[in-house]
Amino acid sequence: LEMYERGFKFLPIDLYKSHSSKFKIEDGKLRPPLSSIAGLGGIVADNIYTAAQKEGKFMCIDDLQYKAKIGKSTTELLAKFGCLDRNEPK
């Protein structure tokens, strides 16, 4: 909330653009890391980030689960935060 009050602008968390643990600056805006999702641990965030960097676009949720070695609860968490709605690399 304080960052919004100070004028910071944020981009959504993205499977392909977000780092596993570091904020990124894109066009003067901050993109939060995957690990900033409450309930998503650092190892899981690393697995997702590594799989996205190595494999590119995931064909489906099952493909994401297999390549990133994550379970259904993690994909449900990603869906809750809208990360699966933007399943397009850019």
C-alpha positions as a Markdown table, in Angstrom:
| # | Residue | x | y | z |
|---|---|---|---|---|
| 1 | Leu | 0.0 | 0.0 | 0.0 |
| 2 | Glu | 2.8 | 2.4 | 0.9 |
| 3 | Met | 4.4 | 1.8 | -2.6 |
| 4 | Tyr | 1.2 | 2.8 | -4.3 |
| 5 | Glu | 1.0 | 5.9 | -2.1 |
| 6 | Arg | 4.5 | 6.8 | -3.2 |
| 7 | Gly | 3.5 | 6.5 | -6.9 |
| 8 | Phe | 4.9 | 3.2 | -7.8 |
| 9 | Lys | 3.1 | 1.3 | -10.5 |
| 10 | Phe | 3.0 | -2.4 | -10.8 |
| 11 | Leu | 2.7 | -4.9 | -13.6 |
| 12 | Pro | 0.9 | -8.3 | -13.0 |
| 13 | Ile | 2.8 | -11.4 | -12.1 |
| 14 | Asp | 3.6 | -13.3 | -15.2 |
| 15 | Leu | 4.7 | -16.9 | -15.7 |
| 16 | Tyr | 7.2 | -15.9 | -18.4 |
| 17 | Lys | 8.3 | -12.4 | -17.4 |
| 18 | Ser | 8.5 | -12.5 | -13.6 |
| 19 | His | 11.7 | -13.7 | -12.0 |
| 20 | Ser | 11.4 | -16.3 | -9.3 |
| 21 | Ser | 12.6 | -14.0 | -6.4 |
| 22 | Lys | 13.4 | -10.5 | -7.7 |
| 23 | Phe | 11.3 | -7.6 | -8.7 |
| 24 | Lys | 12.0 | -6.4 | -12.3 |
| 25 | Ile | 11.7 | -2.9 | -13.7 |
| 26 | Glu | 9.9 | -2.8 | -17.0 |
| 27 | Asp | 9.0 | 0.6 | -18.6 |
| 28 | Gly | 9.3 | 2.3 | -15.3 |
| 29 | Lys | 6.9 | -0.1 | -13.5 |
| 30 | Leu | 7.6 | -3.0 | -11.1 |
| 31 | Arg | 6.9 | -6.6 | -12.0 |
| 32 | Pro | 6.6 | -8.7 | -8.8 |
| 33 | Pro | 8.4 | -12.1 | -8.6 |
| 34 | Leu | 6.6 | -15.4 | -8.5 |
| 35 | Ser | 7.6 | -15.8 | -4.9 |
| 36 | Ser | 5.6 | -12.8 | -3.9 |
| 37 | Ile | 2.4 | -14.9 | -4.2 |
| 38 | Ala | 1.4 | -15.8 | -0.7 |
| 39 | Gly | 1.7 | -19.5 | -0.2 |
| 40 | Leu | 4.1 | -20.0 | -3.1 |
| 41 | Gly | 7.5 | -21.1 | -1.8 |
| 42 | Gly | 10.9 | -20.2 | -3.1 |
| 43 | Ile | 11.7 | -23.6 | -4.5 |
| 44 | Val | 8.4 | -23.8 | -6.3 |
| 45 | Ala | 8.9 | -20.3 | -7.7 |
| 46 | Asp | 12.4 | -21.4 | -8.9 |
| 47 | Asn | 11.0 | -24.5 | -10.5 |
| 48 | Ile | 8.4 | -22.5 | -12.4 |
| 49 | Tyr | 10.9 | -19.8 | -13.5 |
| 50 | Thr | 13.5 | -22.4 | -14.6 |
| 51 | Ala | 10.9 | -24.3 | -16.6 |
| 52 | Ala | 9.5 | -21.2 | -18.3 |
| 53 | Gln | 13.1 | -20.1 | -19.2 |
| 54 | Lys | 14.1 | -23.4 | -20.6 |
| 55 | Glu | 10.9 | -24.7 | -22.2 |
| 56 | Gly | 9.1 | -21.5 | -23.3 |
| 57 | Lys | 5.4 | -21.5 | -23.6 |
| 58 | Phe | 3.5 | -24.2 | -21.7 |
| 59 | Met | 1.0 | -26.1 | -23.8 |
| 60 | Cys | -1.5 | -26.6 | -21.0 |
| 61 | Ile | -1.8 | -26.8 | -17.3 |
| 62 | Asp | -0.6 | -30.4 | -17.3 |
| 63 | Asp | 2.5 | -29.4 | -19.2 |
| 64 | Leu | 3.2 | -26.7 | -16.7 |
| 65 | Gln | 2.8 | -29.1 | -13.8 |
| 66 | Tyr | 5.0 | -31.7 | -15.4 |
| 67 | Lys | 7.8 | -29.3 | -16.5 |
| 68 | Ala | 7.8 | -27.2 | -13.3 |
| 69 | Lys | 7.3 | -30.2 | -11.0 |
| 70 | Ile | 4.3 | -28.5 | -9.3 |
| 71 | Gly | 1.0 | -29.9 | -8.1 |
| 72 | Lys | -2.6 | -29.0 | -8.5 |
| 73 | Ser | -2.7 | -26.8 | -5.5 |
| 74 | Thr | 0.1 | -24.6 | -6.9 |
| 75 | Thr | -1.7 | -24.3 | -10.3 |
| 76 | Glu | -4.9 | -23.3 | -8.5 |
| 77 | Leu | -2.9 | -20.6 | -6.6 |
| 78 | Leu | -1.4 | -19.4 | -9.9 |
| 79 | Ala | -4.9 | -19.3 | -11.4 |
| 80 | Lys | -6.2 | -17.4 | -8.4 |
| 81 | Phe | -3.7 | -14.6 | -9.1 |
| 82 | Gly | -4.5 | -14.6 | -12.8 |
| 83 | Cys | -1.1 | -16.0 | -13.9 |
| 84 | Leu | -2.7 | -18.7 | -16.1 |
| 85 | Asp | -5.0 | -16.2 | -17.8 |
| 86 | Arg | -1.9 | -14.7 | -19.6 |
| 87 | Asn | -0.4 | -17.9 | -20.7 |
| 88 | Glu | 1.4 | -16.2 | -23.7 |
| 89 | Pro | 5.1 | -15.5 | -23.8 |
| 90 | Lys | 6.0 | -11.9 | -24.9 |
